[in-house]
Amino acid sequence: MNKSQNLLLVVCCLGVSWNGPSTQAREVTLQDEQLQSIGPLGWIAPSLEIPNPDRDLPFVDPEVQTPAASLLRRYQAQGIVGGFQGVIYDNRDRDHSKLPQSEFPQLSHLTYGPRLREKDLDYGLAGRIILPAIVIGNSSTALTKRPSQRSQARFAMTAKGEAARAFLTYVNNHIYVYPEHHDHDGADLFPANWPYTLVSQGSSYSDMPFVKALAFTTAAFPEDTRQFLKEKRLFAPTLQMIFRRSQKGLYTRQHYLSGFAHPTVYDADRLAPERMIAMAAALKADEVPPMVRLKVESEDFSDSAGLGELSERLFTTPSAIARIWRSESFSQNMAISAEKTEDPNGRDLVFEWVLLRGDPAKVRITSLNAANSRARISLDWQGERRIDPAAERRTNRVDIGVFASNGVHDSAPAFVSISFPQHHSRTYRPVGDERKMRLTSIDYAVREESTYFDPLLHWTADWQDEFEYGSDGDLVGWKRFLPYDTLILLDGGGRSDQAPPSYEIKIRKGLPQLYMKSPDAPQD
């Protein structure tokens, strides 16, 4: 993790010739003197110069004998691919899981000066330093201190300001790979999905097959296409589209517009780098798809909801929106626009809004205009479910993907994600004369050791509330049940004696006091 936001940085270049697989590739060393601050988001390095690669060098080490390497060599011999001009590799785990420098001889590697290393600005989650280059990077690290242990990608989704940094890297031609490290084992613990990073299934070294696949694909873009992607800031969105479109077992557009193509975390067994290379080599500059930009027009999710009065708006960024369901409501709505999405070549766009994850009986997507660039998303509360009926891994999240097609290619998805606090057990029933669905019971306790809740997002308490409604469906009051030996705070700061298990607190709407009543006593 980065620990400082008060550094200025400068870049200098060191170059060496390539005489074979054992020789070190070119390095770009980052010092701490001349970077320009962009406020709380971090720094930029406008004076950075990436050394021009030697055009006589191979794109890939001749000793690497894989189908992907053979295909890239053939394309290089034919002169139809552009290589690594203006591209840099950034390792952020201090060589723990590092792309070998000899494997791609034309690819420059970023290194960090001693003062930056002292402040850990070379380590962990990327995003505080934006370079004027195409950047492929990785960090095979995780936060392991309990109780907030998590992968770097989940940290980026849950820590204040990091989602904005993740988008900043995405829209500035940077893409990083991180392992999920226990965030995607028996359950998917991520509160959202997004296109800003790639997350590998596993822990240390699981990221490297993805880094290599991205490097192969980057070298395979025609030179004019790669330059177009860099100028339009569409390198990362386009690389994401190619990566997702080229997975094993995914051969049709219908497959691409499905949850199969867009999980939170990817398994290396699904990689098909030769397919990625072929698709990149065939991509023309005037066929590049856009990056989808979303805007929330209206929503029921609020800045203060539920008993804890916490915000339901986890983050709102142009290509990923995340909400946490805290409200007692059974249904919530959002109106989302993708009208700000523009094709880089001025082509007309057609939009697709697709439920990628969630109960289709409890999610409704309604188009709001003829262009299908605006939609209303209506959701009902839903319980934990399996991601795939054939697999055991479970999820408590809904994902909706938004795609823009320019008639040649579909874009990478933008995401609207809604996560549900499943450690809070809820019961909804139809109540009142109109039989509206209302929350009738909620248990805030974690009753089983195997149940996980994220302490950076959620809270837990050792009690259960049951709600009472009138015939009009409006809340009248509720009962609070506590376990034995629970101390109860009364209005005015007083503290009760220990409550035996037969006791309850009855809270009536409009009354400030908390009353303890025995079930055997006369009821109000």
Secondary structure as UniProt FT lines:
FT   STRAND          10..14
FT   TURN            21..22
FT   STRAND          27..31
FT   STRAND          36..37
FT   HELIX           39..41
FT   STRAND          43..44
FT   TURN            46..47
FT   TURN            55..56
FT   TURN            62..63
FT   HELIX           67..78
FT   TURN            83..86
FT   STRAND          87..91
FT   TURN            94..97
FT   TURN            101..103
FT   TURN            105..106
FT   STRAND          108..112
FT   HELIX           114..118
FT   TURN            119..122
FT   STRAND          129..130
FT   STRAND          134..138
FT   STRAND          142..143
FT   TURN            146..147
FT   STRAND          150..151
FT   HELIX           152..158
FT   TURN            160..161
FT   HELIX           162..170
FT   TURN            171..173
FT   STRAND          174..179
FT   TURN            181..182
FT   STRAND          187..188
FT   STRAND          198..200
FT   TURN            204..207
FT   HELIX           208..220
FT   HELIX           223..232
FT   HELIX           235..245
FT   TURN            248..249
FT   HELIX           253..256
FT   HELIX           259..261
FT   HELIX           268..270
FT   HELIX           273..282
FT   HELIX           285..287
FT   STRAND          295..299
FT   TURN            306..309
FT   STRAND          313..317
FT   TURN            318..319
FT   STRAND          320..324
FT   STRAND          331..337
FT   TURN            339..340
FT   TURN            344..345
FT   STRAND          350..357
FT   HELIX           360..362
FT   STRAND          363..367
FT   TURN            370..371
FT   STRAND          374..380
FT   STRAND          385..386
FT   TURN            389..390
FT   STRAND          394..395
FT   STRAND          397..405
FT   STRAND          414..419
FT   TURN            422..423
FT   STRAND          425..431
FT   TURN            432..435
FT   STRAND          436..443
FT   TURN            449..450
FT   TURN            455..457
FT   STRAND          464..469
FT   TURN            471..472
FT   STRAND          475..481
FT   TURN            484..485
FT   TURN            491..492
FT   TURN            501..502
FT   STRAND          504..508
FT   TURN            509..510
FT   STRAND          515..517
FT   TURN            519..520
//
